[in-house]
């Protein structure tokens, strides 16, 4: 599952790197992650004819992403893991988008998602499986020289065509791609990320610098 972007995306996978997802759900609604995620889990399981107790692991996108949406997926994944006694794996959301390009991009490319505040979360890739820079958050104009001439996937690229003129799909991370990438890495003995949020900056909501304290008389 992934809720690090405006998309609420869930997929069920059998763990075989060569297999496609058994079922998937993809809904774009930046304000309803909490309402949409668990029904999507139920719907995907029902479509595949599986029960919650049959799960053997959970993969969750860790971002980077905005605070509120991102934590919905992470908390849900952690609760499922604790309740069912199964491992929970983290995966960079940008990596899921890169993997979803399916190798259609020839050569290096960029993944950029919308970070709001007129910024993007981004990273550069040598190919669909290989990230060559750490995820970062920047204003698109500040990246112009670094990404010049490179194709770019993700909604961030679509928002700023003057910096990313060669935008490619997908706009958001398909959970099927996250699951397939995780299955591939686990089969190869790679260690996945812990299910901890990759925020890259402070949340929008903050405690006021000067507030009136109220004490009992």
Secondary structure by P-SEA (a helix, b strand, c coil): cccccccccccccccccccccccbbbbbbcccccccaaaaaaaaaaaaccccccccbbbbbccccccaaaaaaaaaaaaaaaaacbbbbbbcaaaaaaaaccccccccbbbbccccccccccccccccccccccbbbbccccccccccccccccaaaaacccccccccccccccaaaaaaaaaaaaaabbbbbccccccccccccccccbbbbbbcc
